[in-house]
Amino acid sequence: NDHTFTMGVALSPCSLPQTRRPNFEIGPDEMEIGMGIHGEPGIARGKLKTADEITDEMLDKILDEMAPAHGDKVAVLVNSLGSTPLMELYIMNRRVKQRLDDVGVAIHATWVGNYCTSLEMAGASVTLMQLDAELQTMLDHPCDCAMFRAG
C-alpha cells in the first residue's frame, strides 16, 4: 500500500531449495542495499558498514520517499532475512527509534524478528508504515495467526 515503505540489506545470499546453491555471490566484506527478499538485485553494493550506518542509509531512502511530517505516527517492522540474530535486529531497531525521534515521528507499534525470510540469508529489512486513523485502528485490531500477532 502507499503508506508502507521497506528497504533491505543483504550480507550473504540465500539458497534456493531447487538448486541448493546460493542465488548470488557477495564478498565477506560487502553488502547489498535495496535487494529483494528472494535475492533480487539491489540498488547498490558496497563495503560492509556498522549496523547504525546501514540503518541510516536505509532510513535516509525511506524517509526521503515517505516525507513524514513532525507528529506523524508509524508502525515499525525490523525483519531478519533469515539468519540475522535478534540481537543485531534490536541494534537496528534502536537506531530506527533514534532517527524517528530526531525527526519528530512517533512510533505506535514495533515488531522485531523473523517475519519474511529466505533460507540462510544474512541481512535485514526495515519497514515503516505511515499511520492515519483508519490504518491505526486496523493495526490495533487483534490478530493471532501463525506468523503474526497484534492488537
Kinemage of the C-alpha trace (Angstrom):
@kinemage 1
@onewidth
@group {chain A} dominant
@subgroup {mainchain}
@vectorlist {calphas} color= white
{ca asn a 1} P 0.000 0.000 0.000
{ca asp a 2} L 1.119 3.561 -0.484
{ca his a 3} L 1.630 4.048 3.271
{ca thr a 4} L 4.281 1.305 3.568
{ca phe a 5} L 7.997 1.771 2.871
{ca thr a 6} L 10.615 -1.003 3.031
{ca met a 7} L 14.345 -1.264 2.396
{ca gly a 8} L 16.523 -4.332 2.860
{ca val a 9} L 20.215 -5.109 3.104
{ca ala a 10} L 21.876 -8.464 2.405
{ca leu a 11} L 25.192 -9.572 3.851
{ca ser a 12} L 25.042 -13.062 2.345
{ca pro a 13} L 22.943 -14.837 -0.307
{ca cys a 14} L 20.019 -17.154 0.194
{ca ser a 15} L 19.908 -20.720 -1.089
{ca leu a 16} L 17.164 -21.840 -3.406
{ca pro a 17} L 15.677 -25.238 -2.466
{ca gln a 18} L 15.550 -26.452 -6.060
{ca thr a 19} L 19.252 -25.724 -6.755
{ca arg a 20} L 20.714 -25.951 -3.231
{ca arg a 21} L 23.130 -23.213 -4.284
{ca pro a 22} L 23.392 -19.541 -3.359
{ca asn a 23} L 21.396 -17.386 -5.763
{ca phe a 24} L 24.064 -14.667 -5.931
{ca glu a 25} L 27.619 -14.037 -4.754
{ca ile a 26} L 28.774 -11.354 -2.376
{ca gly a 27} L 32.158 -10.873 -0.740
{ca pro a 28} L 32.645 -11.275 3.016
{ca asp a 29} L 33.304 -7.536 3.338
{ca glu a 30} L 30.392 -6.441 1.112
{ca met a 31} L 26.697 -5.673 1.489
{ca glu a 32} L 23.887 -5.144 -0.993
{ca ile a 33} L 21.389 -2.382 -0.189
{ca gly a 34} L 17.836 -2.464 -1.502
{ca met a 35} L 17.825 -6.081 -2.569
{ca gly a 36} L 14.704 -8.206 -2.619
{ca ile a 37} L 13.706 -10.947 -0.204
{ca his a 38} L 14.279 -13.608 -2.882
{ca gly a 39} L 17.706 -12.305 -3.866
{ca glu a 40} L 16.600 -9.803 -6.498
{ca pro a 41} L 19.412 -7.318 -7.205
{ca gly a 42} L 19.602 -4.257 -5.010
{ca ile a 43} L 20.219 -0.629 -5.825
{ca ala a 44} L 23.823 -0.534 -4.580
{ca arg a 45} L 26.622 -2.798 -3.460
{ca gly a 46} L 29.343 -1.508 -1.185
{ca lys a 47} L 31.716 -2.209 1.640
{ca leu a 48} L 30.246 -3.549 4.869
{ca lys a 49} L 29.385 -0.823 7.398
{ca thr a 50} L 28.312 -0.687 11.031
{ca ala a 51} L 24.712 -1.506 11.959
{ca asp a 52} L 23.990 2.185 12.623
{ca glu a 53} L 25.480 3.242 9.269
{ca ile a 54} L 23.488 0.576 7.416
{ca thr a 55} L 20.282 1.546 9.223
{ca asp a 56} L 20.922 5.225 8.491
{ca glu a 57} L 21.439 4.504 4.785
{ca met a 58} L 18.163 2.574 4.591
{ca leu a 59} L 16.236 5.161 6.624
{ca asp a 60} L 17.586 8.046 4.537
{ca lys a 61} L 15.993 6.479 1.467
{ca ile a 62} L 12.767 5.501 3.265
{ca leu a 63} L 12.282 8.902 4.911
{ca asp a 64} L 13.064 10.767 1.675
{ca glu a 65} L 10.308 8.878 -0.119
{ca met a 66} L 7.871 8.800 2.800
{ca ala a 67} L 8.328 12.509 3.646
{ca pro a 68} L 6.763 12.290 7.127
{ca ala a 69} L 5.580 15.398 8.930
{ca his a 70} L 6.530 16.209 12.512
{ca gly a 71} L 3.998 14.417 14.727
{ca asp a 72} L 3.166 11.620 12.269
{ca lys a 73} L 2.744 8.097 13.651
{ca val a 74} L 4.303 4.967 12.189
{ca ala a 75} L 4.444 1.251 12.755
{ca val a 76} L 7.931 -0.269 12.525
{ca leu a 77} L 8.962 -3.744 11.398
{ca val a 78} L 12.615 -4.795 11.645
{ca asn a 79} L 12.770 -8.161 9.911
{ca ser a 80} L 15.526 -10.768 9.677
{ca leu a 81} L 16.075 -12.007 6.139
{ca gly a 82} L 16.765 -15.473 7.548
{ca ser a 83} L 19.909 -15.852 9.614
{ca thr a 84} L 20.334 -12.486 11.325
{ca pro a 85} L 20.170 -12.858 15.112
{ca leu a 86} L 17.677 -10.934 17.237
{ca met a 87} L 20.476 -9.025 18.968
{ca glu a 88} L 21.513 -7.446 15.660
{ca leu a 89} L 17.900 -6.679 14.753
{ca tyr a 90} L 17.403 -4.903 18.086
{ca ile a 91} L 20.556 -2.851 17.449
{ca met a 92} L 18.966 -1.726 14.180
{ca asn a 93} L 15.632 -1.112 15.916
{ca arg a 94} L 17.359 1.130 18.477
{ca arg a 95} L 18.768 3.215 15.630
{ca val a 96} L 15.373 3.387 13.875
{ca lys a 97} L 13.858 4.801 17.085
{ca gln a 98} L 16.676 7.346 17.455
{ca arg a 99} L 16.240 8.559 13.886
{ca leu a 100} L 12.446 8.776 14.128
{ca asp a 101} L 12.722 10.657 17.431
{ca asp a 102} L 15.112 13.096 15.712
{ca val a 103} L 12.504 13.979 13.063
{ca gly a 104} L 9.544 14.022 15.456
{ca val a 105} L 7.829 10.866 14.198
{ca ala a 106} L 6.080 8.792 16.891
{ca ile a 107} L 6.254 5.004 16.896
{ca his a 108} L 2.818 3.496 17.528
{ca ala a 109} L 3.899 -0.162 17.322
{ca thr a 110} L 7.104 -2.110 16.708
{ca trp a 111} L 7.822 -5.683 15.651
{ca val a 112} L 11.313 -7.169 15.562
{ca gly a 113} L 12.038 -10.714 14.407
{ca asn a 114} L 11.716 -13.271 11.621
{ca tyr a 115} L 8.625 -12.321 9.611
{ca cys a 116} L 9.564 -12.716 5.943
{ca thr a 117} L 12.717 -14.752 5.460
{ca ser a 118} L 14.819 -16.612 2.922
{ca leu a 119} L 16.914 -19.707 3.518
{ca glu a 120} L 20.233 -18.800 5.189
{ca met a 121} L 20.271 -15.152 4.079
{ca ala a 122} L 22.094 -12.797 6.437
{ca gly a 123} L 20.579 -9.347 6.387
{ca ala a 124} L 17.554 -7.380 7.454
{ca ser a 125} L 14.776 -5.172 6.209
{ca val a 126} L 13.243 -2.114 7.817
{ca thr a 127} L 9.607 -1.277 7.106
{ca leu a 128} L 7.766 1.865 8.166
{ca met a 129} L 4.002 2.151 7.789
{ca gln a 130} L 2.763 5.725 7.955
{ca leu a 131} L -0.428 5.557 10.009
{ca asp a 132} L -3.603 7.526 9.594
{ca ala a 133} L -6.579 6.996 11.947
{ca glu a 134} L -8.049 4.182 9.843
{ca leu a 135} L -4.773 2.255 9.492
{ca gln a 136} L -4.038 2.680 13.195
{ca thr a 137} L -7.464 1.255 14.083
{ca met a 138} L -6.920 -1.722 11.777
{ca leu a 139} L -3.412 -2.274 13.113
{ca asp a 140} L -4.732 -2.265 16.680
{ca his a 141} L -7.393 -4.862 15.847
{ca pro a 142} L -6.488 -8.248 17.372
{ca cys a 143} L -4.715 -10.641 15.022
{ca asp a 144} L -3.476 -14.057 16.117
{ca cys a 145} L -2.122 -16.282 13.383
{ca ala a 146} L 0.953 -18.448 12.899
{ca met a 147} L 3.376 -15.716 11.836
{ca phe a 148} L 1.905 -12.523 13.254
{ca arg a 149} L 0.243 -11.407 16.465
{ca ala a 150} L -1.007 -7.904 17.129
{ca gly a 151} L -3.699 -5.939 18.895
